[in-house]
Amino acid sequence: MDYQIKTFAELTGVSERTLRYYHERGLLGPTVASNGYRTYSSQDADRLQLILMYRQLQFSLAEIQQLLALPPAERLERLANQREQLVKQQAALTATLAQLDATLQNQTGGIQMTDQTKFKQFKQQAVAENEQRYGQEVMTNYGKQAKQEAD
């Protein structure tokens, strides 16, 4: 289906000005009639959905332009990787919220935490950060056995 800019803006929630800007930047490529009117297709809607998703993921417009230039399979792979990162962040936030709730209860005289429980999440976080920073170095220098011993 084809949309005039006003209808496309209403459909997508993106202002006409922003649609024109995305066109100027080369992010969107609507058909332009001889009178200068822009017509957006369903393919433009697909592309704008990607742009908005990348914006929500806090990519810059320059990064988005690079991502949109990738072959579709690679673009999908990058989106899948981004999803994995969000799932990890969500799990970390869930654990932090649980730790915060337990700390609040402990501080207000509710459920008492053991000393080990007070620091469990902080230790897990430190281990995860060390794994991210030094995991490859440990594998390279000491092999799988040392890594398994460290875990």
C-alpha contacts under 8 A as a table, 3 or more apart, distances in Angstrom:
res1	aa1	res2	aa2	distance
1	M	41	S	5.82
1	M	42	S	5.84
2	D	39	T	6.27
2	D	40	Y	5.46
2	D	41	S	4.57
2	D	42	S	6.82
3	Y	6	K	7.90
3	Y	7	T	5.82
3	Y	8	F	5.45
3	Y	39	T	5.46
3	Y	40	Y	4.98
3	Y	41	S	6.37
4	Q	7	T	5.44
4	Q	8	F	6.04
4	Q	37	Y	7.56
4	Q	38	R	6.23
4	Q	39	T	4.84
4	Q	40	Y	6.33
5	I	8	F	4.99
5	I	9	A	5.95
5	I	16	E	6.37
5	I	19	L	7.77
5	I	37	Y	7.76
5	I	38	R	5.99
5	I	39	T	6.33
5	I	40	Y	6.94
6	K	9	A	5.12
6	K	10	E	6.29
6	K	16	E	6.52
7	T	10	E	5.09
7	T	11	L	6.07
8	F	11	L	4.98
8	F	12	T	6.06
8	F	40	Y	6.89
9	A	12	T	5.29
9	A	13	G	5.54
9	A	14	V	5.06
9	A	15	S	5.44
9	A	16	E	5.65
9	A	19	L	7.49
10	E	13	G	5.35
10	E	14	V	7.18
10	E	15	S	7.87
14	V	18	T	6.44
14	V	19	L	6.77
15	S	18	T	5.19
15	S	19	L	6.33
16	E	19	L	5.01
16	E	20	R	6.20
17	R	20	R	5.15
17	R	21	Y	6.19
18	T	21	Y	4.86
18	T	22	Y	6.07
19	L	22	Y	5.12
19	L	23	H	6.22
19	L	28	L	7.71
20	R	23	H	5.01
20	R	24	E	6.20
21	Y	24	E	4.98
21	Y	25	R	6.15
22	Y	25	R	5.08
22	Y	26	G	6.18
22	Y	27	L	5.09
22	Y	28	L	5.57
23	H	26	G	5.08
23	H	27	L	5.79
23	H	28	L	4.71
23	H	29	G	5.81
23	H	30	P	7.27
24	E	27	L	7.65
25	R	28	L	7.78
26	G	29	G	6.61
26	G	65	Q	7.76
27	L	51	I	7.91
27	L	65	Q	6.15
27	L	68	L	7.76
28	L	44	D	6.57
28	L	47	R	7.08
28	L	48	L	7.13
29	G	44	D	7.04
30	P	38	R	5.86
30	P	39	T	5.49
30	P	40	Y	4.94
30	P	41	S	7.13
30	P	44	D	6.73
31	T	38	R	5.64
31	T	39	T	5.11
31	T	40	Y	6.55
32	V	35	N	7.88
32	V	36	G	5.67
32	V	37	Y	5.57
32	V	38	R	4.57
32	V	39	T	6.32
33	A	36	G	5.23
33	A	37	Y	5.37
33	A	38	R	6.50
33	A	39	T	7.75
34	S	37	Y	7.44
40	Y	43	Q	7.96
40	Y	44	D	5.73
40	Y	45	A	7.35
41	S	44	D	5.05
41	S	45	A	6.45
42	S	45	A	4.84
42	S	46	D	6.31
43	Q	46	D	4.99
43	Q	47	R	6.23
44	D	47	R	4.99
44	D	48	L	5.99
45	A	48	L	5.06
45	A	49	Q	6.08
46	D	49	Q	5.14
46	D	50	L	6.51
47	R	50	L	5.13
47	R	51	I	6.29
48	L	51	I	4.85
48	L	52	L	6.06
49	Q	52	L	5.16
49	Q	53	M	6.10
50	L	53	M	4.99
50	L	54	Y	6.10
51	I	54	Y	5.17
51	I	55	R	6.12
51	I	64	I	6.66
52	L	55	R	4.94
52	L	56	Q	6.09
53	M	56	Q	5.04
53	M	57	L	6.25
54	Y	57	L	4.92
54	Y	58	Q	6.35
54	Y	59	F	5.51
54	Y	64	I	6.50
55	R	58	Q	4.88
55	R	59	F	5.33
55	R	60	S	6.92
55	R	61	L	7.68
55	R	64	I	7.86
56	Q	59	F	7.52
59	F	63	E	5.95
59	F	64	I	6.29
60	S	63	E	5.16
60	S	64	I	6.18
61	L	64	I	4.88
61	L	65	Q	6.09
62	A	65	Q	5.12
62	A	66	Q	6.45
63	E	66	Q	5.10
63	E	67	L	6.19
64	I	67	L	4.96
64	I	68	L	6.06
65	Q	68	L	5.20
65	Q	69	A	6.34
66	Q	69	A	5.18
66	Q	70	L	6.78
67	L	70	L	5.38
67	L	75	R	6.32
68	L	71	P	7.93
68	L	75	R	7.18
70	L	74	E	6.25
70	L	75	R	5.88
71	P	74	E	5.49
71	P	75	R	6.24
72	P	75	R	4.98
72	P	76	L	6.13
73	A	76	L	5.17
73	A	77	E	6.22
74	E	77	E	4.94
74	E	78	R	6.25
75	R	78	R	5.18
75	R	79	L	6.33
76	L	79	L	5.02
76	L	80	A	6.12
77	E	80	A	5.03
77	E	81	N	6.19
78	R	81	N	5.00
78	R	82	Q	6.15
79	L	82	Q	4.97
79	L	83	R	6.20
80	A	83	R	4.97
80	A	84	E	6.36
81	N	84	E	5.08
81	N	85	Q	6.40
82	Q	85	Q	5.10
82	Q	86	L	6.32
83	R	86	L	5.04
83	R	87	V	6.23
84	E	87	V	5.10
84	E	88	K	6.30
85	Q	88	K	5.12
85	Q	89	Q	6.20
86	L	89	Q	4.96
86	L	90	Q	6.00
87	V	90	Q	4.98
87	V	91	A	6.21
88	K	91	A	5.12
88	K	92	A	6.20
89	Q	92	A	5.02
89	Q	93	L	6.07
90	Q	93	L	5.07
90	Q	94	T	6.10
91	A	94	T	5.05
91	A	95	A	6.22
92	A	95	A	5.15
92	A	96	T	6.12
93	L	96	T	4.93
93	L	97	L	6.05
94	T	97	L	5.12
94	T	98	A	6.25
95	A	98	A	5.10
95	A	99	Q	6.17
95	A	121	Q	7.53
96	T	99	Q	5.03
96	T	100	L	6.02
96	T	121	Q	7.67
97	L	100	L	4.95
97	L	101	D	6.07
98	A	101	D	5.11
98	A	102	A	6.20
99	Q	102	A	5.11
99	Q	103	T	6.05
99	Q	121	Q	7.15
100	L	103	T	4.95
100	L	104	L	6.07
101	D	104	L	5.11
101	D	105	Q	6.25
102	A	105	Q	5.13
102	A	106	N	6.07
102	A	111	I	7.48
102	A	113	M	7.40
103	T	106	N	4.96
103	T	107	Q	5.98
103	T	113	M	7.73
103	T	118	K	7.54
104	L	107	Q	5.08
104	L	108	T	6.06
105	Q	108	T	5.22
105	Q	109	G	6.22
105	Q	110	G	4.62
105	Q	111	I	5.60
105	Q	112	Q	7.40
106	N	109	G	5.45
106	N	110	G	5.44
106	N	111	I	5.43
106	N	112	Q	4.98
106	N	113	M	6.05
107	Q	110	G	7.37
109	G	112	Q	7.12
113	M	116	Q	7.99
113	M	117	T	5.93
113	M	118	K	6.20
114	T	117	T	5.14
114	T	118	K	6.33
115	D	118	K	5.17
115	D	119	F	6.93
116	Q	119	F	5.65
116	Q	120	K	6.08
117	T	120	K	5.06
117	T	121	Q	7.81
118	K	121	Q	7.69
119	F	122	F	5.27
119	F	123	K	6.18
120	K	123	K	5.30
120	K	124	Q	6.30
121	Q	124	Q	4.98
121	Q	125	Q	6.05
122	F	125	Q	5.07
122	F	126	A	6.19
123	K	126	A	5.05
123	K	127	V	6.22
124	Q	127	V	5.11
124	Q	128	A	6.19
125	Q	128	A	5.09
125	Q	129	E	6.14
126	A	129	E	5.10
126	A	130	N	6.10
127	V	130	N	5.10
127	V	131	E	6.07
128	A	131	E	5.01
128	A	132	Q	6.22
129	E	132	Q	5.09
129	E	133	R	6.11
130	N	133	R	5.03
130	N	134	Y	5.55
130	N	135	G	6.96
131	E	134	Y	5.40
131	E	135	G	4.46
132	Q	135	G	5.75
132	Q	136	Q	7.95
133	R	136	Q	7.72
134	Y	137	E	5.14
134	Y	138	V	6.13
135	G	138	V	5.20
135	G	139	M	6.27
135	G	147	K	7.62
136	Q	139	M	5.06
136	Q	140	T	6.05
137	E	140	T	5.06
137	E	141	N	5.94
138	V	141	N	5.31
138	V	142	Y	5.43
138	V	143	G	6.67
138	V	146	A	7.23
138	V	147	K	6.33
139	M	142	Y	5.53
139	M	143	G	4.44
139	M	144	K	5.70
139	M	146	A	7.60
139	M	147	K	6.40
140	T	143	G	5.87
142	Y	145	Q	7.34
142	Y	146	A	5.65
142	Y	147	K	7.47
143	G	146	A	5.87
143	G	147	K	6.71
144	K	147	K	5.08
144	K	148	Q	6.13
145	Q	148	Q	5.15
145	Q	149	E	6.24
146	A	149	E	5.00
146	A	150	A	6.12
147	K	150	A	5.01
147	K	151	D	6.26
148	Q	151	D	5.12
